[in-house]
Amino acid sequence: MRTYHLFFISFLLSQSAISSENLPKDVRNYIYNSGACEHLGGEYDGELPKEQKEQIIRDIDKYCGGAKKQFRILKEKYKDNPTLLKRIKNNYNDTVDSYTK
């Protein structure tokens, strides 16, 4: 469990640079969630202890589900802002796209 938390904390710290960018808060949150989703997609392993797998699944639901929902909203909200729209689309990754629930 510690290894998962250490890797995830490292990821979260690396994402803190996003918050310093001059982007709307909803776009920053989306980028953060999308990155966390992609990271978590690589963390799941059937060999992990049950508790750790359950935690990863909860986190995937939170971040991937959030990013997928945010993508639809932001794509419409910023459809007339090509710069932000490009940034939003560039952060829509395969892990977010494949998330279903």
KOLMI-387887 format. One line per 3 residues: their letters; for each residue x negated, y negated, z of N, C-alpha, C, O. Coordinates in nm, 2 decimals. Layout:
REM residues N
a> X/Y/Z/X/Y/Z/X/Y/Z/X/Y/Z | ... $
//
This chain:
REM residues 101
mrt> -0.08/0.12/0.00/0.00/0.00/0.00/-0.09/-0.13/0.00/-0.05/-0.22/-0.06 | -0.20/-0.12/0.07/-0.28/-0.24/0.08/-0.34/-0.28/-0.06/-0.34/-0.39/-0.09 | -0.38/-0.18/-0.14/-0.44/-0.21/-0.27/-0.33/-0.28/-0.35/-0.37/-0.38/-0.42 $
yhl> -0.21/-0.23/-0.35/-0.11/-0.30/-0.43/-0.09/-0.45/-0.38/-0.09/-0.54/-0.47 | -0.08/-0.47/-0.25/-0.07/-0.60/-0.20/-0.19/-0.69/-0.24/-0.17/-0.81/-0.27 | -0.31/-0.64/-0.23/-0.42/-0.72/-0.26/-0.43/-0.76/-0.41/-0.46/-0.87/-0.44 $
ffi> -0.39/-0.66/-0.49/-0.39/-0.70/-0.64/-0.28/-0.80/-0.67/-0.30/-0.89/-0.74 | -0.17/-0.78/-0.60/-0.06/-0.87/-0.63/-0.09/-1.01/-0.57/-0.06/-1.11/-0.64 | -0.15/-1.02/-0.46/-0.19/-1.15/-0.40/-0.29/-1.21/-0.49/-0.28/-1.33/-0.51 $
sfl> -0.38/-1.14/-0.54/-0.48/-1.19/-0.64/-0.41/-1.25/-0.76/-0.45/-1.36/-0.81 | -0.32/-1.18/-0.81/-0.24/-1.22/-0.93/-0.17/-1.35/-0.89/-0.18/-1.45/-0.97 | -0.10/-1.36/-0.78/-0.03/-1.48/-0.74/-0.12/-1.60/-0.73/-0.08/-1.71/-0.77 $
lsq> -0.23/-1.58/-0.67/-0.33/-1.69/-0.66/-0.38/-1.74/-0.80/-0.40/-1.86/-0.82 | -0.40/-1.64/-0.89/-0.44/-1.68/-1.02/-0.33/-1.76/-1.09/-0.36/-1.84/-1.18 | -0.21/-1.74/-1.06/-0.10/-1.81/-1.12/-0.07/-1.95/-1.07/0.00/-2.02/-1.12 $
sai> -0.14/-1.98/-0.96/-0.12/-2.11/-0.89/-0.16/-2.23/-0.98/-0.12/-2.34/-0.97 | -0.25/-2.20/-1.08/-0.29/-2.31/-1.18/-0.17/-2.36/-1.25/-0.16/-2.47/-1.30 | -0.07/-2.27/-1.27/0.05/-2.31/-1.35/0.12/-2.43/-1.28/0.17/-2.52/-1.34 $
sse> 0.12/-2.42/-1.14/0.19/-2.53/-1.07/0.13/-2.66/-1.09/0.19/-2.77/-1.06 | 0.00/-2.67/-1.13/-0.06/-2.80/-1.14/-0.04/-2.86/-1.28/-0.07/-2.97/-1.31 | 0.02/-2.78/-1.37/0.05/-2.83/-1.51/0.17/-2.92/-1.51/0.25/-2.91/-1.42 $
nlp> 0.17/-3.01/-1.60/0.28/-3.10/-1.62/0.40/-3.04/-1.69/0.43/-3.08/-1.81 | 0.46/-2.94/-1.63/0.58/-2.87/-1.69/0.69/-2.88/-1.59/0.67/-2.90/-1.47 | 0.81/-2.88/-1.65/0.93/-2.88/-1.56/0.93/-2.76/-1.46/0.87/-2.66/-1.50 $
kdv> 0.98/-2.78/-1.34/0.98/-2.68/-1.24/1.04/-2.55/-1.29/0.99/-2.44/-1.26 | 1.15/-2.56/-1.36/1.22/-2.43/-1.41/1.13/-2.36/-1.51/1.13/-2.23/-1.51 | 1.05/-2.43/-1.59/0.96/-2.36/-1.68/0.84/-2.30/-1.61/0.80/-2.19/-1.64 $
rny> 0.79/-2.37/-1.51/0.68/-2.32/-1.43/0.73/-2.19/-1.35/0.65/-2.09/-1.35 | 0.85/-2.19/-1.30/0.90/-2.07/-1.23/0.91/-1.96/-1.33/0.88/-1.84/-1.29 | 0.96/-1.98/-1.44/0.98/-1.88/-1.55/0.84/-1.82/-1.58/0.83/-1.70/-1.59 $
iyn> 0.74/-1.90/-1.61/0.61/-1.85/-1.64/0.55/-1.77/-1.53/0.49/-1.66/-1.55 | 0.57/-1.81/-1.41/0.52/-1.74/-1.29/0.59/-1.60/-1.29/0.53/-1.50/-1.27 | 0.73/-1.60/-1.30/0.80/-1.47/-1.30/0.76/-1.38/-1.41/0.75/-1.26/-1.39 $
sga> 0.74/-1.43/-1.53/0.71/-1.35/-1.64/0.57/-1.29/-1.62/0.55/-1.17/-1.65 | 0.47/-1.37/-1.57/0.34/-1.31/-1.54/0.34/-1.21/-1.44/0.27/-1.11/-1.45 | 0.42/-1.23/-1.33/0.43/-1.13/-1.22/0.50/-1.01/-1.28/0.45/-0.90/-1.24 $
ceh> 0.59/-1.02/-1.36/0.66/-0.90/-1.42/0.56/-0.82/-1.50/0.55/-0.70/-1.49 | 0.48/-0.89/-1.58/0.38/-0.82/-1.66/0.28/-0.74/-1.58/0.24/-0.63/-1.60 | 0.24/-0.81/-1.47/0.14/-0.75/-1.38/0.20/-0.63/-1.31/0.13/-0.52/-1.30 $
lgg> 0.32/-0.64/-1.26/0.38/-0.53/-1.19/0.41/-0.41/-1.28/0.41/-0.30/-1.23 | 0.44/-0.44/-1.41/0.46/-0.33/-1.50/0.34/-0.23/-1.51/0.36/-0.11/-1.53 | 0.22/-0.28/-1.48/0.10/-0.20/-1.48/0.07/-0.14/-1.35/-0.02/-0.05/-1.34 $
eyd> 0.14/-0.17/-1.24/0.11/-0.13/-1.11/0.18/0.01/-1.08/0.14/0.08/-0.99 | 0.30/0.03/-1.14/0.37/0.15/-1.11/0.30/0.28/-1.15/0.26/0.29/-1.26 | 0.30/0.37/-1.06/0.24/0.50/-1.09/0.32/0.61/-1.01/0.34/0.59/-0.89 $
gel> 0.36/0.71/-1.08/0.44/0.81/-1.01/0.36/0.88/-0.90/0.43/0.95/-0.82 | 0.24/0.87/-0.89/0.15/0.93/-0.79/0.15/0.85/-0.66/0.10/0.90/-0.56 | 0.20/0.73/-0.66/0.20/0.64/-0.54/0.29/0.70/-0.44/0.39/0.77/-0.47 $
pke> 0.27/0.66/-0.31/0.36/0.70/-0.20/0.50/0.64/-0.23/0.51/0.53/-0.29 | 0.60/0.71/-0.18/0.74/0.67/-0.21/0.77/0.52/-0.17/0.83/0.44/-0.24 | 0.72/0.48/-0.05/0.74/0.34/0.00/0.68/0.24/-0.10/0.74/0.14/-0.13 $
qke> 0.56/0.27/-0.15/0.50/0.18/-0.24/0.57/0.17/-0.37/0.59/0.06/-0.43 | 0.61/0.28/-0.42/0.69/0.28/-0.55/0.82/0.20/-0.53/0.86/0.13/-0.62 | 0.89/0.22/-0.42/1.01/0.15/-0.40/0.99/0.00/-0.39/1.07/-0.08/-0.44 $
qii> 0.88/-0.04/-0.33/0.84/-0.19/-0.32/0.81/-0.24/-0.46/0.86/-0.35/-0.49 | 0.74/-0.17/-0.54/0.71/-0.22/-0.67/0.84/-0.23/-0.76/0.86/-0.32/-0.83 | 0.93/-0.13/-0.74/1.06/-0.14/-0.81/1.14/-0.26/-0.77/1.19/-0.33/-0.85 $
rdi> 1.14/-0.29/-0.64/1.21/-0.41/-0.59/1.15/-0.54/-0.65/1.22/-0.63/-0.69 | 1.01/-0.54/-0.66/0.95/-0.66/-0.71/0.97/-0.67/-0.86/0.99/-0.78/-0.91 | 0.97/-0.56/-0.93/1.00/-0.56/-1.08/1.14/-0.61/-1.10/1.16/-0.70/-1.19 $
dky> 1.24/-0.57/-1.02/1.37/-0.62/-1.04/1.38/-0.77/-1.01/1.44/-0.84/-1.09 | 1.31/-0.81/-0.91/1.31/-0.96/-0.88/1.24/-1.04/-0.99/1.30/-1.13/-1.04 | 1.12/-1.00/-1.03/1.04/-1.09/-1.12/1.08/-1.07/-1.27/1.10/-1.16/-1.35 $
cgg> 1.10/-0.94/-1.31/1.14/-0.91/-1.45/1.28/-0.95/-1.48/1.31/-1.02/-1.58 | 1.37/-0.92/-1.38/1.51/-0.96/-1.40/1.52/-1.11/-1.40/1.60/-1.17/-1.48 | 1.45/-1.18/-1.31/1.45/-1.32/-1.31/1.40/-1.38/-1.44/1.46/-1.48/-1.49 $
akk> 1.29/-1.34/-1.49/1.23/-1.39/-1.61/1.32/-1.37/-1.73/1.33/-1.46/-1.81 | 1.38/-1.25/-1.74/1.47/-1.23/-1.85/1.59/-1.32/-1.85/1.62/-1.37/-1.96 | 1.65/-1.34/-1.74/1.76/-1.43/-1.72/1.72/-1.58/-1.75/1.78/-1.65/-1.83 $
qfr> 1.60/-1.62/-1.70/1.55/-1.75/-1.72/1.52/-1.78/-1.86/1.55/-1.89/-1.91 | 1.47/-1.68/-1.93/1.43/-1.69/-2.07/1.56/-1.74/-2.15/1.55/-1.83/-2.23 | 1.67/-1.67/-2.13/1.79/-1.70/-2.21/1.83/-1.84/-2.18/1.87/-1.92/-2.27 $
ilk> 1.83/-1.88/-2.05/1.87/-2.01/-2.01/1.78/-2.12/-2.07/1.82/-2.22/-2.12 | 1.65/-2.10/-2.05/1.55/-2.20/-2.09/1.54/-2.22/-2.24/1.52/-2.33/-2.29 | 1.56/-2.11/-2.31/1.56/-2.11/-2.46/1.67/-2.21/-2.51/1.64/-2.28/-2.60 $
eky> 1.78/-2.20/-2.45/1.89/-2.29/-2.49/1.87/-2.43/-2.43/1.89/-2.53/-2.51 | 1.83/-2.44/-2.31/1.81/-2.57/-2.25/1.70/-2.66/-2.32/1.72/-2.78/-2.34 | 1.60/-2.60/-2.37/1.49/-2.67/-2.43/1.48/-2.65/-2.58/1.37/-2.66/-2.64 $
kdn> 1.59/-2.61/-2.64/1.59/-2.59/-2.79/1.55/-2.71/-2.87/1.50/-2.69/-2.98 | 1.57/-2.83/-2.82/1.53/-2.95/-2.89/1.39/-3.00/-2.85/1.35/-3.11/-2.89 | 1.32/-2.92/-2.77/1.18/-2.96/-2.73/1.09/-2.85/-2.78/1.06/-2.76/-2.71 $
ptl> 1.03/-2.87/-2.90/0.95/-2.77/-2.96/0.83/-2.73/-2.88/0.79/-2.61/-2.88 | 0.77/-2.82/-2.81/0.65/-2.79/-2.73/0.68/-2.70/-2.61/0.62/-2.60/-2.59 | 0.79/-2.74/-2.54/0.83/-2.65/-2.43/0.88/-2.52/-2.48/0.86/-2.41/-2.42 $
lkr> 0.96/-2.52/-2.58/1.01/-2.40/-2.64/0.90/-2.30/-2.68/0.91/-2.18/-2.65 | 0.80/-2.35/-2.74/0.68/-2.27/-2.77/0.62/-2.21/-2.65/0.59/-2.09/-2.65 | 0.60/-2.29/-2.55/0.54/-2.24/-2.42/0.63/-2.13/-2.36/0.58/-2.03/-2.31 $
ikn> 0.76/-2.15/-2.36/0.85/-2.05/-2.31/0.85/-1.92/-2.39/0.83/-1.81/-2.33 | 0.85/-1.93/-2.52/0.84/-1.81/-2.60/0.71/-1.74/-2.59/0.70/-1.62/-2.59 | 0.60/-1.81/-2.57/0.47/-1.75/-2.56/0.45/-1.67/-2.43/0.37/-1.59/-2.42 $
nyn> 0.54/-1.70/-2.33/0.53/-1.63/-2.21/0.63/-1.52/-2.19/0.64/-1.46/-2.09 | 0.71/-1.50/-2.30/0.80/-1.38/-2.30/0.73/-1.26/-2.35/0.70/-1.25/-2.47 | 0.70/-1.17/-2.26/0.61/-1.06/-2.29/0.70/-0.93/-2.30/0.82/-0.93/-2.27 $
dtv> 0.63/-0.82/-2.35/0.70/-0.69/-2.37/0.76/-0.64/-2.24/0.87/-0.57/-2.25 | 0.70/-0.66/-2.13/0.75/-0.61/-2.00/0.88/-0.67/-1.97/0.97/-0.61/-1.93 | 0.89/-0.81/-1.99/1.01/-0.88/-1.96/1.12/-0.83/-2.06/1.23/-0.80/-2.02 $
dsy> 1.08/-0.82/-2.19/1.17/-0.78/-2.29/1.23/-0.64/-2.27/1.35/-0.62/-2.29 | 1.15/-0.55/-2.22/1.20/-0.41/-2.20/1.27/-0.39/-2.07/1.33/-0.28/-2.05 | 1.27/-0.49/-1.98/1.34/-0.47/-1.85/1.49/-0.46/-1.88/1.55/-0.54/-1.95 $
tk> 1.55/-0.36/-1.81/1.70/-0.35/-1.82/1.75/-0.31/-1.68/1.69/-0.23/-1.61 | 1.86/-0.37/-1.65/1.92/-0.33/-1.52/2.06/-0.40/-1.51/2.13/-0.38/-1.42 $
//
